[in-house]
Amino acid sequence: MTVETTSPRRPRPFDVATALGGLALGLLLWSVGLDLYPQRDVPDWWVLVPLAVMAGLEPLRRIRPLAGLLAGTVALVADQFTTGSVVTLLLFTDLMYAATVYGSARLSRRLPVQTGALTLAFIGWGVATWQDAYSLMAGLGVGLVAFGPAATGALVRHHRDAARAARREAEQTARLAELDRAQAVTAERTRMARELHDVIAGHLAAVAVHSTAALSLDDAQTSRRALGVIRENSVAALTEMRRLIGLLRAGGDDLEPSPAPTLEGLEPLAEGVRAAGFAVTLDLGPGLGSGPDTGYGRTRLPSPVELAAYRIVQESLTNVLKHGAPGPVRVGVSLDGGALRVEVTSALGTPDGEAARAPGAGAGLIGMRERALLVGGGFDAGPRDGRWVVRAQLPVPEGEG
C-alpha cells in the first residue's frame, strides 16, 4: 500500500536555512578559489549563477519537488560550463532526494530507474571512449550525484509509506475491535433484557394478576388457589433472578447453568393461566408431548428452537394474563414441513377504557420476534377474525426433529 505525500503550502524553515547556508558556503569556497574545474577559460563569477539558482530552488524541495528537480538539472548542466562548485552538486543531490521522497508515487518509482540507466550509460560511454580505469569516473560521478540520492530517497519513502500503512492498519484494527466490543456489549445487554422480560416479567405478571384476583374475589378456595400460584411464580422469579445476578457477577462462571425450558414445561404454564380463569387448550402435535396420553415418542428438537418456542408461548400467555379478554385460549405447537409451528389464539385485548390487569413495557412482541429471528424463523402477531393470533415458524435443521 502506497501512502501519498501531501506537499506543504509554504517552505519549511529548515529548507530556507539550507538554501541560505548552501549559498553562504558556496560564496566562501568561491572566494578562496576552491573550484571543481579551475582550468576553465571563463570568468570566475559565472559559477555563482548556477549556485544562486540551485540555492533558490531549495525552498521548493517539498512544495514543488518535480519543478525544483527539473530547474536544478538545468542549473547543474550550466554549472559544467563554469569553473564548477561542489556546493551546487550537493544542493542538486538534495533536490533529487527530495523529489523521490516528496514527489508523486509515480515519480518516486521512475527516478531510481532512470538515474540508474543514466549511470550505466555514462559508464559504457566512458569505457568505450577512453578504455582505461579513469573511464569509469564519469559514470561513478553521475551515480553519486543522481542515482545515489534517488535510490536513498526511494528507500526512505518506502519505509515511511510502510510505517504509515502499518499505523493506519493498527488504527483501523483498534476501531474495529472497539466496534466489536461495543456490539458485543449491546448484544449481551439485549440478551439479558430479553431474558429478564421473558422469564422474570412473566412470573411477576402472573403474581400481579393472581394477587388482584385474590383481593377482589370473596371466595376462600379461589383465593387459596391464587395464593398458591403466586407463591410458585414468586419462587421461580426469585430463582431466575438469582441465577441472572450470579452470571453478571465476577466469578459467576462457577454457577451451574439452569436447564433450558422445553416443550414439556408448557403444561405448567397453561395451568397457571387456567388458574386465573382462562380456558386454555394445549395442543401439542405428534412427537412433541410426553406421557402415555400422547401416543407418540418424544421427538428431539434443537435446544435453541425448543427454547424459542417455549419463550414465545410463555410471553403469549403472559400477554393473555395482562391484556386478554375473557374467552378460550388455544396453544398449538406442531412439526410441519421441516419447521416447528407455534400458534396462540385468544380473545382480543382489554376492552376500551379498561386498564390492563398488569403493567407492561410493550417489549413482548419485540422479544418474541427476536426469538424467532435468532433461530432463522419468522413471526407475526395481530387480530384475525375477531381474535388475537400469534404465529411463529421456527425451522428445524434436516436430520433433527
ABEGO torsion letter per residue (X at the ends): XBBBBBBBABBBAAAAAAAAAAAAAAAAAAAAGBBABAABBBBAAAAAAAAAAAAAAAAAAAABAAAAAAAAAAAAAAAAABAEBAAAAAAAAAAAAAAAAABBAAAAAAAAAAAAAAAAAAAAAAAAAAGBAAAAAAAAAAAAAAAAAAAAAAAAAAAAAAAAAAAAAAAAAAAAAAAAAAAAAAAAAAAAAAAAAAAAAAAAAAAAAAAAAAAABBBAAAAAAAAAAAAAAAAAAAAAAAAAAAAABBGAAABBBBBBBBAAAAAAAAAAAAAAGBBBBBBBBBGABBEAAAGBBBBBBBAAAAAAAAAAAAAAAAAAAAABBBEBBBBBBBBBGGBBBBBBBBBBBBBBGBBBABBBAGAAAAAAAAAAAAAGBBBBBEBBGGBBBBBBBBBBBBGBX
